[in-house]
Every structure is written in structure tokens, then in C-alpha cells.
């Protein structure tokens, strides 16, 4: 894998998101994220205790944020694979089943398209 491809994160978190993840981890133990594909909670990143959520056999792990693994379904990954996800926190109510519910804030997914050079590096490294 090229050094450049190793540096390209498919998912990252803002300092506010990292701080919230740490607070949730202190309260609930190890956590993980699964990018919701819609339905009840829209398309919010959902935070769960690691022991309470079963990751699907085909779910794609994009990486980790603040030490928490981050997954999404394979069909959703195909749609979003050209983007870097940036997990942030805004005021509002969290998803019904997400750990930040009741905190007065919620996780939010922002994104940016990878550059052509980043896509090429990820493809060459087998990460695309």
C-alpha cells in the first residue's frame, strides 16, 4: 500500500464528535458506529455499545473514529465510496436508538468527494 493511500481516511471525526464519543465510551464502554441507511432515523450515524449491535457479515468497515469502529452496509458503501465521511456533532435530538439520544446533541455525517488522485491511490491500494 502506498504511503499516500494509508493516509487517506474514509471516515474521520471532528474534535466535537471525538469528545462526545469519549463521554459515551466512559458511560457505556466500547462503542461502534453504523451509518444508518434511512428508515426511522434518516441517514444518521448511529452509535451503539459494541456488545449490543451485531455487525452484518457483509458490512464494510470504513475505519475508526476516536477508537470506535465505523461500518455501513455494502449497498450504501457502493453509493458513498467516492466520499470521505466527516462525523460531526450538532445541537438536536439523537437517533432513537443511538447512544447520544438525550444528550441535547446528535451526530451528523458531512462528506466531501475524494479527489481523482485520492481515488487512484485508494484503488491502487485495494481500498476502493
N, C-alpha and C positions, 0 to 999 in steps of 0.2 A: 504494500500500500504506500502510495506517495505520502510524503510529509504533509503536503498541502491537503490531500483528501482526509488525512487523520485529523486535521484542524477544523474541518467543516462540520459543525454541529447541525444535525437535522432538527433538534429541539433545544431551546435554551430558555432560561428564566430571567426575569428582571430581578433586581435586588428586593423589591417588594414581594414578589412571588417567593423568592428564596426564604425571606423572613417568615412568611405565612407557613410555608412548608415546614420550617423548623418548629414553629409553635405547634402545628398539628402533630408532628412527629413526637414532640415532648408529651402531648396529651394521649396519643393513640398508638405509639410505637411506630414501626416501619410502615411507610405508606407507598402507594403506587398511583400512577395516573393512567386513565384510559380516556382517549379522546372520543367523546360521545358523537355518534353519527346522526343525531337528530332525536326524534320522538319526544319523550317527556321533558327533557332538559335542553332542548335545542341542540346546539353543537358545542357545548361547553366541555372544557377539560374536567373530568371528574376525578376526585381524589378519594381513595379508599384505603382502609387498613390492608396491608399486604395479605393477611390471613383471611380476609373476608371477601376477596374477589378472585375468581378463577379466570385467569387469562386463557383465551382461546388458543388451541393448538396452532392456528394459522395467523394469529395476531402478530403484528410487526412491532418489534421494539425499536423505537426511533433513537433512543438513548436514555439518559437520566438527567433529571434536573434536581439540584440540591440533594443528590444521593437517592432520589426516588425514580425508579424505572418508569418510562413513559411508553405506552402502547396505543395502537389503533388497529382497526380491522383491516384486512388485506384490501378489500374493495375501496375503503376510504383512503388507504395509503396510495393506491393507484391514482386516485384523483388529486392527492396533495403531494405526491412525491417530488414535484418541481419546486416546492416551497420549504423554507425554513420556518418552523413554528416558534413563536416567541410567547411564552406564557407570562401573563401579567396579572395584576390584581386591580380591580376597580370596586368602588362602592356599589352595594347592592346585595341581593339575596342569592346565596349559592344554590347550586342544584339540590333538589330534594334529597338525594342520596349521597351527595358529596360532603366530605368532612367539614368544609368551610361553611356549610349552611348554619346560620345563626351567629356568624361572626360579624355580620354587617358589611362584609366584602365578599367578592366572588372571583374565581379565576376566570380569565378571559384569554382566548387564543388570538394572537395577532400573527400575521405572516408576511413574508417577503419572498419574492421569486428568487431562486438561485440564479446566479449569473451563468452564462454559457460556459465559462471556464470552470466554475464550481461543478456544474453538471458533468462536464467531461472528466474532471478529477474524480468525482464520485463513481461514474461509470467505470473508469479505468481501475478503480479500487474494488469494484464489485459491490458497492454500497448504494446503488441506484436501482 
